[in-house]
């Protein structure tokens, strides 16, 4: 039986990358791989254990939870993370083993690339964001709110303060990028890179990675609700995601206030407490299970994804759309053309509060159009993105290709 090693920062679902890492492990078992899950943190996962997945944990804390000096050093190279992965490879690797790396920047560090270097031809890298090629992970200047067009680690890049925290943080991230490249040269190694949207390709090509090394597999989507949400009968505007500045939460709060509409926020993040105090009219519900989200979102008329940077995928848009909920997204989102061409929502500069408010007001007053969008969106479930089973089969094909290329 072929072996699959899934590697990620975390063992419990939180962010989208970890959710997909866990899903890839589950799909690996379904597709008859013997699966090991190596995580940078500690803990257990009952769902994986029930499937017979071997779990190996490094035992590290997220970098943001470590003392500053320790985080700075471990974020560049974590010897413990390298040792755990290196030991597993030394004791278990053979020519029938494939490695699938998801998230590495929050607990594991570039040290995992050092351990994976000897088995590079059997490594699959999943680009959930742009950290493989961009120091700040977004190809976005957080300081002036513009999409970046600089070559990563060029003099222009190094001299630009684009980080959301500080220029010192940007330079540290550049250092991490240099360490990563020295350990695992993406433009030369034979590893395959999975892009979560085909529109990511030009950015990776700009970083010197050929199209032949990349393949695009959109994230798997499961609707929030099996039965169509009758959006035309509802009035609530929903935001689902991290409550932080770059996600545009403050933009949608301002726009819904201008439009006189009720906003429901599902999610948590650094701004939640202060925004909840400042805007008592907004319903901040915190993180919820999918079952809890399904109950709440049945009252949605629209879902807004107001990300200020070019959102690489925006799974919440398609989860809502497949449930029959029209969506609003900025033109910079990589899903923008899908939304426009499928006529399942609105494209709007979500940073322009007046324009977003006008868009929301228009949607609030046109039941017929919302019903038409809702029906169309619901009918396209499974068209704009694969189901988990289809996604798992595509991954299995990539794993097999890597193994047969030995």
Residue pairs with C-beta under 8 A, 6 or more apart in sequence:
1 32
1 33
1 34
1 96
2 32
2 33
2 34
2 96
2 97
2 98
2 399
2 400
2 403
3 33
3 34
3 35
3 36
3 92
3 94
3 96
3 97
3 98
4 25
4 28
4 33
4 34
4 35
4 36
4 97
4 98
4 99
4 100
4 399
5 35
5 36
5 37
5 38
5 88
5 97
5 98
5 99
5 100
6 21
6 24
6 25
6 28
6 35
6 36
6 37
6 38
6 100
6 102
7 21
7 37
7 38
7 39
7 85
7 99
7 100
7 101
7 102
7 104
7 108
7 112
8 17
8 18
8 21
8 22
8 37
8 38
8 39
8 40
8 101
8 102
8 103
8 104
9 17
9 18
9 39
9 40
9 41
9 62
9 102
9 103
9 104
9 105
9 106
9 107
9 108
10 18
10 21
10 39
10 40
10 41
10 103
10 106
10 107
11 37
11 39
11 41
11 42
11 43
11 44
11 45
11 55
11 57
12 18
12 41
12 43
12 45
13 19
13 22
15 103
15 242
16 128
16 219
16 313
16 315
17 102
17 103
17 126
17 128
17 129
18 102
18 103
20 102
20 126
20 128
20 219
20 220
21 37
21 100
21 102
21 103
21 126
22 37
22 45
22 47
22 48
23 220
23 388
23 391
23 392
24 100
24 102
24 126
24 392
24 395
25 35
25 37
25 48
25 51
25 53
26 47
26 48
26 51
26 53
26 392
27 388
27 389
27 391
27 392
27 395
27 396
28 35
28 100
28 392
28 395
28 396
28 399
29 35
29 51
29 52
29 53
30 389
30 392
31 392
31 393
31 395
31 396
33 98
33 396
33 399
35 48
35 51
35 52
35 53
35 54
36 53
36 54
36 55
36 56
36 88
36 92
37 45
37 48
37 53
37 54
37 55
37 56
38 56
38 57
38 58
38 84
38 85
38 88
39 55
39 56
39 57
39 58
39 107
40 57
40 58
40 60
40 78
40 81
40 104
40 106
40 107
40 108
41 57
41 58
41 59
41 60
41 61
41 62
41 107
42 57
42 58
42 59
42 60
43 57
44 55
45 53
45 55
48 55
49 55
56 84
56 88
58 78
58 80
58 81
58 84
58 85
58 107
58 108
59 80
60 74
60 78
60 80
60 81
60 107
60 108
61 107
62 106
62 107
63 71
63 74
63 75
63 106
63 107
64 71
64 106
66 74
72 172
74 109
75 105
75 109
75 172
75 176
76 109
76 110
76 172
76 175
76 176
76 179
77 109
77 110
77 111
77 114
77 179
78 107
78 108
78 109
78 111
79 111
81 107
81 108
81 109
81 111
81 112
82 111
82 112
82 114
82 115
85 112
85 115
85 116
86 114
86 115
89 115
89 116
89 118
89 119
93 119
95 403
95 406
96 403
97 119
97 122
98 122
98 123
98 124
98 399
98 402
98 403
99 116
99 119
99 122
99 123
99 124
100 123
100 124
100 126
100 395
100 399
101 112
101 116
101 123
101 124
101 125
101 126
102 126
102 128
103 128
104 110
104 112
104 113
105 131
105 137
105 176
109 176
110 176
110 179
110 180
110 183
110 184
111 183
113 180
113 183
113 184
114 183
114 184
116 123
116 184
117 183
117 184
117 189
120 184
120 189
120 190
120 191
121 189
121 190
121 191
121 402
121 405
121 406
122 402
122 403
122 406
123 189
123 191
123 192
123 402
124 191
124 192
124 193
124 194
124 395
124 398
124 399
124 402
125 132
125 186
125 191
125 192
125 193
125 194
126 193
126 194
126 196
127 193
127 194
127 195
127 196
127 200
127 204
127 312
128 196
128 312
128 313
129 137
129 138
129 312
130 137
130 138
130 139
130 200
130 203
130 312
131 137
132 180
132 186
132 193
132 204
133 152
133 186
133 203
133 204
133 206
133 207
133 209
134 148
134 152
134 177
134 203
134 207
135 152
135 153
135 157
135 170
135 173
135 174
135 176
135 177
136 142
136 162
136 163
136 164
136 170
136 173
138 148
138 246
138 309
138 310
139 147
139 148
139 203
139 309
139 310
140 146
140 147
140 148
140 162
140 246
140 308
140 309
140 310
141 147
141 148
141 160
141 162
142 162
142 163
142 164
142 246
142 309
143 161
143 162
143 163
145 308
145 351
147 309
147 310
147 332
148 160
148 162
150 156
150 157
150 160
151 157
151 206
151 207
152 177
152 207
153 174
153 177
153 178
153 181
157 174
158 171
158 174
160 170
161 167
161 170
162 170
163 169
163 170
163 173
164 245
164 246
184 191
186 193
186 207
186 208
186 209
186 213
187 207
187 208
187 209
187 210
190 405
191 213
192 213
192 214
192 215
192 398
192 401
192 402
193 204
193 209
193 213
193 214
193 215
194 214
194 215
194 216
194 217
194 395
194 398
195 201
195 204
195 214
195 215
195 216
195 217
196 216
196 217
196 218
196 219
196 312
196 313
197 216
197 218
197 312
197 313
197 334
197 335
198 216
199 334
199 337
200 216
200 312
200 334
201 211
201 214
201 216
204 214
205 211
215 398
217 386
217 391
217 394
217 395
217 398
218 313
218 384
218 385
218 386
218 391
219 313
219 315
219 318
219 385
219 391
220 385
220 386
220 387
220 388
220 390
220 391
220 392
221 315
221 318
221 319
221 322
221 381
221 382
221 384
221 385
221 386
221 387
222 290
222 319
222 322
222 387
222 388
223 319
223 322
223 323
223 381
224 290
224 293
224 294
224 297
224 319
224 320
224 322
224 323
224 325
225 294
225 297
225 298
225 323
225 324
228 323
228 324
228 374
228 375
228 378
229 297
229 298
229 300
229 323
229 324
229 325
229 374
230 324
230 371
230 374
231 300
231 301
231 302
231 324
231 325
231 326
231 370
231 371
231 373
231 374
232 301
232 367
232 368
232 370
232 371
232 374
233 367
234 298
234 299
234 300
234 301
235 261
235 262
235 299
235 301
235 364
236 261
236 262
236 263
236 264
236 299
236 300
236 301
237 252
237 256
237 261
237 262
237 263
237 264
237 300
237 301
237 302
237 303
237 304
237 360
238 263
238 264
238 265
238 266
238 296
238 297
238 300
238 302
238 303
238 304
238 320
238 325
239 249
239 252
239 263
239 264
239 265
239 266
239 267
239 303
239 304
239 305
239 306
240 265
240 266
240 267
240 293
240 297
240 303
240 316
240 320
241 247
241 249
241 266
241 267
241 305
241 316
242 267
242 268
242 269
243 249
243 265
243 267
243 268
243 269
243 270
243 271
243 272
243 275
243 284
244 269
244 270
244 271
245 271
245 308
246 307
246 308
246 309
247 269
247 306
247 307
247 308
248 305
248 306
248 307
248 308
248 330
248 350
248 351
249 265
249 269
249 271
249 275
249 306
250 271
250 275
251 306
251 308
251 350
251 351
251 353
251 356
252 263
252 304
252 306
252 350
252 356
253 263
253 275
253 279
253 282
254 353
254 357
255 304
255 350
255 353
255 354
255 356
255 357
255 360
256 262
256 263
256 282
256 357
256 360
257 279
257 281
258 353
258 354
258 357
259 357
259 358
259 360
259 361
259 364
260 361
261 360
261 361
261 364
262 281
262 283
263 282
263 283
264 282
264 283
264 285
264 296
264 299
264 300
265 272
265 282
265 283
265 284
265 285
266 285
266 286
266 287
266 288
266 293
266 296
266 297
267 286
267 287
268 286
268 287
272 284
272 286
275 282
275 284
276 282
276 284
285 296
288 296
297 303
297 320
297 323
297 325
300 320
300 325
301 325
301 326
301 363
301 364
301 370
302 325
302 326
302 327
302 328
302 345
302 360
302 363
302 370
303 316
303 317
303 320
303 325
303 326
303 327
303 328
304 327
304 328
304 329
304 350
304 356
304 360
305 311
305 314
305 316
305 317
305 327
305 328
305 329
305 330
305 333
306 328
306 329
306 330
306 350
306 351
306 356
307 314
307 329
307 330
307 332
307 333
307 350
308 330
308 350
308 351
309 332
310 332
310 333
310 334
311 329
311 330
311 332
311 333
311 334
311 335
312 334
313 334
313 335
314 329
314 333
314 334
314 335
315 385
317 327
317 329
317 333
317 335
317 339
317 345
318 335
318 384
318 385
320 327
321 327
321 339
321 344
321 345
321 377
321 380
321 381
321 384
322 377
322 378
322 380
322 381
322 382
322 384
323 377
323 378
323 381
324 374
324 375
324 377
324 378
325 374
325 377
326 344
326 345
326 346
326 363
326 370
326 373
326 374
326 377
327 339
327 344
327 345
327 346
327 377
328 345
328 346
328 347
328 348
328 350
328 356
328 359
328 360
328 363
329 335
329 336
329 339
329 345
329 346
329 347
329 348
329 350
330 336
330 347
330 348
330 349
330 350
330 351
331 347
331 349
333 339
335 384
336 347
338 384
339 345
339 346
339 347
340 347
342 376
342 377
342 380
342 384
343 373
343 376
344 373
344 376
344 377
344 380
345 373
345 377
346 359
346 363
348 355
348 356
348 359
349 355
349 356
350 356
363 369
363 370
386 394
